[in-house]
Amino acid sequence: MEFNFKEIATISMILFAVIDVVGSLPVLLDLQQKVGKIQSEKATLVSGVIMIAFMFVGEQILSLIGIDVSSFAIAGSFIIFFLALEMILGVKFYKEETAATASVVPIAFPLIAGTGTLTTLLSLRAEYHLENLIVAILINLVFVYIVLRNTYRLEHILGPGGINILRKVFGVILLAIAVKLFRTHAGL
């Protein structure tokens, strides 16, 4: 076991930007208004299971269907790129469907443990130690849980302007991550 605080901090910040639960506040608030209470414990737990399981078996699944990790990472860099553009420009490329209940499906996947997160995890797995990745995932899950549990409070604290600024800032960070992923795996 090789715990490294710098690695944990780096991975945590990357995952924080990719998961972007604060930037998802408008979606979470809309969902909460339509269906009532969000099941924050269940959504957080399922998100964690999806992320950790994909980190362990994602590469084997890709191999089974004939896709190498570099190709998946490059494809993921495009997804992260478009997510970043959505955040920065306020344009929707992906049309999500609203669930009938505040279930795990729209929140845990694709909102928290979506394709961008899973792609990022596979890419990070190639660069960082596994134990540091797991700790960073757990740190992010704690933060996700706190945000899910306190959506209304955060809306009142940040206000519409604050939420919009956070979306833009994390959008730029995601854009930089997408470029780095592409350059690293495309050999540029």
Residue pairs with C-beta under 8 A, 6 or more apart in sequence:
1 131
2 129
2 131
2 132
3 129
3 131
3 132
3 135
4 129
4 132
7 128
7 129
7 132
7 136
8 132
8 135
8 136
8 139
10 128
11 124
11 128
11 132
11 133
11 136
12 136
12 139
12 140
14 120
14 124
14 177
15 117
15 120
15 121
15 124
15 136
15 137
15 140
16 140
16 143
16 170
17 170
17 173
17 174
17 177
18 80
18 116
18 117
18 120
18 174
18 177
19 112
19 113
19 117
19 140
19 144
20 83
20 87
20 167
20 170
20 174
21 28
21 112
21 143
21 144
21 147
21 148
22 147
22 154
22 163
22 166
22 170
23 87
23 163
23 166
23 167
23 170
23 171
24 111
24 112
25 147
25 151
25 154
25 155
25 158
25 163
26 163
27 96
27 111
28 38
28 107
28 111
28 147
28 148
28 151
29 151
29 152
29 155
30 98
31 38
31 98
31 99
31 102
31 106
31 107
32 38
32 102
32 151
32 152
34 98
35 99
35 100
35 101
35 102
36 102
37 102
38 102
38 107
38 148
38 151
39 102
39 103
39 104
39 107
40 145
40 148
40 149
41 145
42 104
42 108
43 104
43 107
43 108
43 112
43 144
43 148
44 108
44 112
44 141
44 144
44 145
44 148
46 104
46 108
46 109
46 113
47 107
47 108
47 109
47 112
47 113
47 141
47 144
48 137
48 138
48 141
50 108
50 109
50 113
50 118
51 113
51 117
51 118
51 121
51 137
52 134
52 137
54 113
54 118
54 121
54 122
55 121
55 122
55 125
55 130
55 133
55 134
55 137
58 118
58 121
58 122
59 69
59 122
59 125
62 68
62 69
62 72
62 122
69 122
69 123
69 126
69 185
70 185
70 186
72 119
72 122
73 119
73 122
73 123
73 181
73 184
73 185
74 181
74 182
74 185
74 186
75 119
76 115
76 116
76 118
76 119
76 120
76 122
76 123
76 181
77 119
77 178
77 179
77 181
77 182
77 185
78 178
78 182
79 115
79 116
79 119
80 116
80 119
80 120
80 174
80 177
80 178
80 181
81 174
81 175
81 178
81 179
81 182
82 93
82 94
83 116
83 171
83 174
84 171
84 172
84 174
84 175
84 177
84 178
85 91
85 93
85 171
85 175
86 92
86 93
86 94
86 171
87 167
87 168
87 170
87 171
87 174
88 167
88 168
88 171
88 172
88 175
96 106
96 110
97 106
98 106
99 105
99 106
107 148
112 144
116 174
119 181
120 177
120 181
121 133
121 137
123 181
123 184
123 185
124 133
125 133
147 154
155 163
158 166
182 188
